[in-house]
Amino acid sequence: MRLGRRLAVFFLALISAGAIANETAIDLGSSPLRPFEATYDTSTMGMTLDLKRSLTQDEDVYTLASRGKNLLINMQESADFRISEGRIEGIRFDSKVKSLKTTKRSVRFNRADGIIDSMKRGDWTQHQWAPHILDRFSQQQQLRLTLMSSKKPPPTLSFTVVDGPKVSEKDWERAADEVIQTPVGAIDTVKYRAVHSNPSKRASEIWLAPKLDFLMIKTIHVERSTRITVTLKDLTWLDETPSSN
């Protein structure tokens, strides 16, 4: 029972593992993000789960989707967004996590009316629209865009995310680069660590691969005494451009 609750907490943390530099508008061309399909091995307390993630594109709209299922948890997330002036511009986000109970989140971005509608625990709230505000999921792709546009990974990153009634600022700091061993081989990565007010109870780290357009390679999240690790297991680029790796 406790494991199911901890897994649900983790997946909410996993989709938040990203950051943006709010002050930076970047220009990487009309289609800077390559479509992909990836599988991540997720492990905690002796249990595993395959998390499947994909990024697809239909004209100017990207769709990021993620799903995973085992005996204790069934989760699905998806987000639609565009890239405007080098920045992720959200369209909508939906999340459904089934464990001991079902947890749902949704965000609707209405730029024309200047409003963001956000749902958490069944309650909808409204916020003023702003170009740098992201949902919990598509912010990961903004992290990639920011790093792809930088001459070198910056020492700190921050992002703004809407989640129900809150619009919060999050901070990440760069740690030492590492080579991560994965089923697809050894991968050079840059590493960031989340800045938490109480790191002894909660900690998050993320590793991203410069040669794979800063795709997430590994994430570790610690919530109280539970440690959950996610590592890239398989990767397929959906376009025909040869990989730079």
C-alpha positions as CSV (number, residue, x, y, z in Angstrom):
1,M,0.0,0.0,0.0
2,R,2.8,2.4,0.9
3,L,4.7,1.5,-2.2
4,G,1.7,2.5,-4.4
5,R,1.5,5.9,-2.8
6,R,5.3,6.4,-3.2
7,L,5.2,5.4,-6.8
8,A,2.4,7.9,-7.5
9,V,4.4,10.6,-5.8
10,F,7.4,9.7,-7.8
11,F,5.7,9.9,-11.2
12,L,4.5,13.4,-10.4
13,A,8.1,14.2,-9.6
14,L,9.4,12.5,-12.7
15,I,7.3,14.6,-15.1
16,S,8.6,17.7,-13.4
17,A,12.2,16.9,-14.0
18,G,13.0,19.8,-16.2
19,A,13.9,23.5,-16.2
20,I,13.9,26.6,-18.3
21,A,15.8,29.9,-18.3
22,N,12.9,32.3,-18.1
23,E,14.8,35.3,-19.4
24,T,16.1,33.5,-22.5
25,A,14.2,33.3,-25.8
26,I,16.1,31.0,-28.2
27,D,16.0,30.4,-31.9
28,L,16.8,26.8,-33.0
29,G,14.9,26.8,-36.3
30,S,11.4,25.8,-37.2
31,S,11.7,22.2,-35.9
32,P,14.5,21.9,-33.4
33,L,13.2,18.8,-31.5
34,R,13.6,15.4,-33.1
35,P,10.7,13.0,-32.7
36,F,11.6,9.9,-30.6
37,E,10.5,6.9,-28.7
38,A,12.3,5.8,-25.6
39,T,11.9,3.3,-22.8
40,Y,13.1,3.9,-19.3
41,D,13.8,1.3,-16.7
42,T,12.2,2.5,-13.4
43,S,13.2,0.7,-10.2
44,T,12.4,1.1,-6.5
45,M,12.2,-1.1,-3.5
46,G,13.0,-4.2,-5.6
47,M,10.3,-3.5,-8.1
48,T,10.6,-2.4,-11.8
49,L,8.4,-0.7,-14.4
50,D,9.1,0.2,-18.0
51,L,8.2,3.8,-18.7
52,K,7.6,4.5,-22.4
53,R,7.9,8.0,-23.6
54,S,7.5,9.5,-27.1
55,L,7.7,12.9,-28.8
56,T,5.8,13.3,-32.1
57,Q,5.0,16.2,-34.4
58,D,2.0,17.1,-36.6
59,E,2.7,20.3,-38.5
60,D,3.6,22.8,-35.8
61,V,2.1,20.9,-32.9
62,Y,4.3,18.6,-30.8
63,T,2.8,15.8,-28.6
64,L,4.8,14.4,-25.7
65,A,3.4,11.2,-24.2
66,S,4.4,8.9,-21.4
67,R,2.9,5.7,-20.0
68,G,3.8,3.0,-17.6
69,K,2.0,0.1,-15.9
70,N,2.6,-2.7,-13.4
71,L,0.6,-4.4,-10.7
72,L,0.5,-1.4,-8.4
73,I,0.3,1.6,-10.7
74,N,-1.0,2.7,-14.1
75,M,0.0,6.1,-15.3
76,Q,-0.5,8.1,-18.5
77,E,0.5,11.7,-19.3
78,S,0.5,13.7,-22.5
79,A,1.0,17.3,-23.5
80,D,0.6,19.3,-26.7
81,F,2.7,22.4,-27.3
82,R,4.2,24.6,-30.0
83,I,7.6,26.3,-30.2
84,S,7.2,30.1,-30.5
85,E,10.2,32.3,-30.8
86,G,12.4,29.4,-29.6
87,R,10.2,28.8,-26.5
88,I,7.8,26.1,-25.5
89,E,4.2,27.4,-25.7
90,G,1.8,25.1,-24.0
91,I,-1.6,24.1,-25.5
92,R,-2.8,21.4,-23.0
93,F,-1.6,18.9,-20.5
94,D,-3.4,15.8,-19.0
95,S,-2.2,13.4,-16.4
96,K,-3.9,10.3,-14.9
97,V,-2.2,8.1,-12.3
98,K,-4.0,5.1,-10.9
99,S,-2.7,3.6,-7.7
100,L,-4.7,3.2,-4.5
101,K,-6.7,6.0,-5.9
102,T,-6.9,7.9,-9.2
103,T,-5.0,11.2,-9.4
104,K,-5.8,13.6,-12.3
105,R,-4.2,16.9,-13.4
106,S,-5.0,19.0,-16.4
107,V,-3.9,22.4,-17.8
108,R,-5.4,24.4,-20.7
109,F,-3.5,27.3,-22.1
110,N,-5.6,30.0,-23.7
111,R,-3.3,32.6,-25.1
112,A,-6.1,34.5,-27.0
113,D,-8.0,35.2,-23.7
114,G,-4.8,35.5,-21.6
115,I,-5.9,32.7,-19.3
116,I,-4.5,29.4,-18.0
117,D,-7.0,26.9,-16.6
118,S,-5.4,24.4,-14.3
119,M,-7.1,21.4,-12.5
120,K,-5.8,19.5,-9.5
121,R,-7.8,17.3,-7.1
122,G,-10.9,18.0,-9.1
123,D,-10.8,21.8,-8.7
124,W,-10.1,24.2,-11.5
125,T,-8.3,27.5,-11.0
126,Q,-7.4,30.3,-13.4
127,H,-4.1,32.1,-13.8
128,Q,-3.0,34.9,-16.0
129,W,-1.3,33.6,-19.2
130,A,2.4,34.3,-19.6
131,P,4.8,32.9,-22.3
132,H,7.2,31.4,-19.8
133,I,4.6,29.4,-17.8
134,L,4.7,25.7,-18.5
135,D,2.9,22.6,-17.4
136,R,4.8,19.9,-15.4
137,F,5.4,17.7,-18.4
138,S,6.4,19.8,-21.5
139,Q,8.9,21.8,-19.4
140,Q,11.3,18.9,-19.9
141,Q,11.4,19.8,-23.6
142,Q,12.1,23.5,-22.7
143,L,15.1,22.2,-20.7
144,R,16.4,20.6,-23.8
145,L,15.9,23.7,-25.9
146,T,17.6,25.9,-23.4
147,L,20.7,23.6,-23.2
148,M,20.8,23.1,-27.0
149,S,20.9,26.9,-27.4
150,S,23.7,27.5,-24.8
151,K,27.4,27.5,-25.6
152,K,27.9,25.6,-22.5
153,P,25.4,24.3,-19.8
154,P,24.7,27.2,-17.4
155,P,25.5,26.8,-13.7
156,T,21.9,27.4,-12.7
157,L,18.5,27.0,-14.3
158,S,15.0,28.0,-13.2
159,F,11.6,27.4,-14.5
160,T,8.0,28.4,-13.8
161,V,5.3,25.7,-13.7
162,V,1.6,25.8,-13.1
163,D,0.1,23.0,-11.0
164,G,-3.5,23.5,-9.8
165,P,-3.8,26.7,-7.8
166,K,-0.1,27.3,-7.7
167,V,2.4,28.9,-10.1
168,S,5.8,28.1,-8.7
169,E,9.5,28.9,-9.4
170,K,11.9,25.9,-9.3
171,D,15.7,26.1,-9.3
172,W,18.3,23.6,-10.5
173,E,22.1,23.8,-10.1
174,R,24.7,22.1,-12.2
175,A,26.7,19.2,-10.8
176,A,29.8,17.4,-12.1
177,D,29.5,15.8,-15.6
178,E,29.3,12.0,-15.5
179,V,29.4,9.0,-17.9
180,I,26.3,6.9,-17.4
181,Q,26.2,3.2,-18.2
182,T,23.0,2.2,-19.9
183,P,21.7,-0.8,-21.9
184,V,22.4,1.3,-25.0
185,G,26.0,1.9,-24.0
186,A,28.1,4.4,-22.0
187,I,26.7,8.0,-22.5
188,D,28.4,11.3,-21.6
189,T,26.0,13.5,-19.6
190,V,25.6,16.8,-17.9
191,K,24.0,16.7,-14.5
192,Y,21.7,19.0,-12.6
193,R,20.5,18.8,-9.0
194,A,17.2,20.3,-7.8
195,V,17.4,22.9,-5.1
196,H,15.1,21.8,-2.3
197,S,14.5,23.5,1.0
198,N,15.0,20.2,2.9
199,P,17.3,18.0,0.8
200,S,17.6,15.4,3.6
201,K,13.9,14.5,3.0
202,R,13.6,15.2,-0.8
203,A,16.2,15.2,-3.5
204,S,16.2,15.1,-7.3
205,E,19.0,14.7,-9.9
206,I,18.8,14.5,-13.6
207,W,21.4,13.5,-16.3
208,L,21.1,14.7,-19.9
209,A,23.1,13.7,-23.0
210,P,24.6,16.5,-25.1
211,K,25.1,14.2,-28.1
212,L,21.5,13.1,-28.0
213,D,20.1,16.7,-28.0
214,F,20.1,16.7,-24.2
215,L,17.6,13.8,-23.9
216,M,17.1,12.7,-20.3
217,I,19.3,9.6,-19.7
218,K,18.8,9.1,-16.0
219,T,16.8,10.5,-13.0
220,I,17.1,9.8,-9.3
221,H,14.4,11.0,-6.9
222,V,14.4,10.5,-3.2
223,E,11.2,11.1,-1.2
224,R,11.9,10.6,2.5
225,S,13.4,7.1,2.7
226,T,12.4,5.9,-0.8
227,R,14.9,6.1,-3.7
228,I,13.6,5.7,-7.2
229,T,15.9,5.4,-10.2
230,V,15.0,5.9,-13.9
231,T,17.5,5.0,-16.6
232,L,17.3,5.0,-20.4
233,K,16.8,1.4,-21.7
234,D,16.1,1.9,-25.4
235,L,15.9,4.9,-27.8
236,T,14.6,5.2,-31.4
237,W,14.7,8.5,-33.4
238,L,11.5,8.7,-35.5
239,D,13.0,10.9,-38.2
240,E,15.4,9.8,-40.8
241,T,18.3,12.1,-39.8
242,P,21.3,10.0,-38.7
243,S,22.0,10.3,-35.0
244,S,24.9,12.5,-34.0
245,N,25.8,10.0,-31.3
